[in-house]
Amino acid sequence: MDLDALRHANFKLLDDAVSDWNLLVGHLEDLKKEAEDGLHQAANKADWAGYNAQVSKEFIGKTSGEFSDAHTQAKSIHSILSDTRDELKQHHKDLTAAIDRGEKKRLTIIGYEGGFTVTTNVPPEGRAQGDKDNQSDITALRDEIQAILDKATQSDDSAKKVLVALADQAKYGFSDADYKDRDSAAAAVKEAEDLAKIAAKKPEDLTTADFDKINAGLSKYKDDPLFAERFATALGPKKTLEFWEGINDPVIHAKVGRERLDQFDDLQRNLGMTLAAATQSDSAAMAVWKTKMINLGDQTIGPNVSGPMGFQVMSNLMRTGDYDDQFLRSYGDKLMATERKLTGNGDHANLAWTRMGMDPQLNRIGDDSGTDPLTGYLKGLSNSPDAATDFFNQEYVSKDDSPFLRDSDDENDYKGKVALSNFQYLFEERDWPQETDSHNDELNTGRNNLALALEAATTGHPAGELPTIDTPAHTAAQAGLMRELVNSISDDPGRLKDHDYMSDSMGQIGSEYLPDIHRAMADGPEVKGEKSGWNLLYPNAGVDAKLDHSAVTRFLVTASQNPEAYSALSVGEKSYTASLMDYHLNPDLPESHRYPHDAQETITSLSRKSGEFSGLLAQGRQEAVLGSANEKDGDFDYAVSQKKNIISGIVGTGVGVGTSFIASPAVGAGVGGIAGTVTGVVLEGFFKDDSGAYRSEAGHDVGVRWETIKDTTTNINYSAAHEAAKAHHANYTDKIDTWVSEGTATGFSDANTDIHAMAKDMDTEIPD
């Protein structure tokens, strides 16, 4: 900063800017509250259906979030401007004071572009001698002024740097980067630049101290948007890959590996989350970073010409964090193109990504080596639902290029080439590279991550989480993928049974498509131009997956042979039926939403489909316990009991336990907490009565086991109907037990028929 610029500074414009931003923060705070209370909450209580449920509700939620982000960004800008203004005023004050002290000593300061001089304030002919006599005072004043100007320059430059970085975070809309002052934002940017310089060293030059500093810095700042963007862009994509590849090379980093091996997993998590946060930035530098990173995917990384590809390195850093959707889409397109090239369009994938003896172990989170890039990439997709949905629906190989033969519709050509989507290839055809752990047990991380990615792709929320009131209704792409998944497992149950570790995700997926599943089981006709009775009985805000009844049967029996899948489906079904009873028995339900039958038919119909659903789950459970899987009843009881620990937060959201059922606002989208509600009372009874039922009564007799679960289901359905009728002051409570018993018994009979129909294709013990 020039001396005269600070000496003659007029702070009015800066004062006005600080005042204006302060005023704007106040206005945005009011708008934020209005958007949340008047827009977002109202949208969550509205009766959405069809296209509005898929698009409008989500759009309103995002719009409301933009007001919050705008408020956050305005606060950060105000804090940065205010801090900078106050500092510059202080520097101006210090400069003025220094100049005044100099004048008292007959010293004058002369500023010019790019610098200043301090000299004695005497006529020109005596100035040389005067400067010589006052050299110590001149030097001291010069140094003092230079220090003031340096501080002012730092204040000005750091403010400019962080304000530009903040503005660059979001090309459209606003950033959620939140900083309480200028110094914290500037410190984040400086730390990013310092750490990037260390990480950019030649891998062999990195020390244990360097490792510690990088790991500590990434751990502290991994969620900081400005830090993440500056670290990634300063380091660059190639250096990022070389850093992670090099630090895992035991030849180059034997010492660091010995001394810090137990912290490599932390570094991988921290680095992955930092890069994920960076990809969310809209800065021009980050756009270049993303493009270059994708282009490096099929290139060798590191000094060894046979070293890992960029995809193999980067995919392992995708296991943590929420990466930008478009980056994941483009990355996935190039990755699958590379997969096709290296595997003969998928004919021999296990040979393409096999780890050689001296290859570095690129994954430190879990046991797999990280050699197969799809393993880490799929884990990244599990955190990014929209990108996952798009990825699985993309074509992997065309019919002309396909090496895969399947049954043909042509009666003269029983087998023919078929085009495959990414889903079909990965779930049905890929020959996954095999790895074992230190105990020589087979690892299945890749397929397990595939299941997690499918969970995100079909449900619309990250895998491992539960739906909330803000989870959008299912789209056509999600519902279509769900149909493909169910049909695939139905066509070949071994695709799931032979990989049982995938079943927990399949169970969660099924629990979030209960309306679609029940519609399929109802076998009702589709009425064009109006809603059919079964559509009204099982309302669905999203796109119906249009599942096939027999496919659903096979899917439920197969998935429920796993305790975690069984618990998700069983608890979800109990909650769903209770919610439906409460919904349909409410006399205030609008006529347009009402199932066109009386209470008896409504309760009987709901009990029947609940009975059929539960019967199919019972079949899957007893196959697991009595068949070759040799599961224990106690494992199923324990898995069900664990659901009690997580459902209290979501019962009452209007979504149900892991389902996409959304109640009409006429009966209240939010039915309250678990205690004191129909659903809450029913589930509490279910958790209390279900535990140990098989072990104490059923034993190994198939018929007894069947009757035991039927009795339990009847009791739960009765509780649901009775509590709903009581809550709505119905006058038919004395008849409910008969209606429920008839409906549930018929449903179990339907399930028995379903099981007999599929018995010839599935190894199953049929109840009497």
Secondary structure, 3 states (H helix, E strand, C coil): CCHHHHHCCCCHHHHHHHHHHHHHHHHHHHHHHHHHHHHHHHHHHCCCCHHHHHHHHHHHHHHHHHHHHHHHHHHHHHHHHHHHHHHHHHHHHHHHHHHHHHHHCCEEEEEECCEEEEEECCCHHHHHHHHHHCHHHHHHHHHHHHHHHHHHHHHHHHHHHHHHHHHHCCCCCCCCCCCCCHHHHHHHHHHHHHHHHHHCCCHHHCCHHHHHHHHHHHHHHCCCHHHHHHHHHHHCHHHHHHHHHHHCCCCCCHHHHHHHHHHHHHHHHHHHHHHHHHHCCCCHHHHHHHHHHHHCCCCECCCCCCCCEHHHHHHHCCCCCCCCHHHHHHHHHHHHHHHHHHHCCCCCHHHHCCCCCCCCCCCCCCCCCCCCHHHHHHHHHCCCHHHHHHHHHCEEECCCCCCCEEECCCCCCCEEECCEEHHHHHHHHCCCCCEECCCCCEECHHHHHHHHHHHHHHHCCCCCCCCCCCCCCCCHHHHHHHHHHHHHHHHCCHHHHCCHHHHHHHHHHHHCCHHHHHHHHHCCCCCCCCCCHHHHHCCCCCCCCCCCHHHHHHHHHHHCCCHHHHHHHHHHHHHHHHHHHHHHCCCCCCHHHCCCCCHHHHHHHHHHHHHHHHHHHHHHHHHHHHCCCCCCHHHHHHHHHHHHHHHCCCCCCCCCCCCCCCCCCCCCCCCCCCCCCHHHHHHHHHHHHHCCHHHHHHCCCHHHHHHHHHHHHHHHHHHHHHHHHHHCCCCCHHHHHHHHHHHHHHHHHHHHHHHHHHCCCCCCCCCC
